[in-house]
């Protein structure tokens, strides 16, 4: 019975997270001088999550209403658990971003995301070091683009 409604639950969860991101993006300070401000990315993410949530919710409702055969596949369940882990990581990233700071939280977030989506059979010490390097370089590039290029102040947190 629960499997029958899992797309509805997943879509509702995505829609809830999307609305949450849209609301919290409005609470961030705005910069009238630039086109891109601190709320731009959370607004974009919230919009995309909401859109995906509505699509998955609609498909789930259609499947229940038209009694389409269920997909009994363990891989589908695994993808949902990865999605939930990813959303939880994103939630904690946004929650702790101001306090801990952009640099520290972004490195931790990117490392955790790449580690979660790497299959367990392919995880090795070498890959984890590669993931850490990618997280560091990507965070540095993002910081340079936004701080130097767009003149946006990113939260310093514990480093400030």
Secondary structure, DSSP 8 states (H G I E B T S, - for coil): -TGGGHHHHHHHHHHHHHHHHHHHHHHS---TTSS--THHHHHHHHHHHHHHHHHHHHHHHHHHHTT------HHHHHHHHHHHHHHHHHHHHHHHHHHH-HHHHHHHHHHHHHHHHS-GGG--HHHHHHHHHHHHHHHHHHHHIIIIIS------GGG-
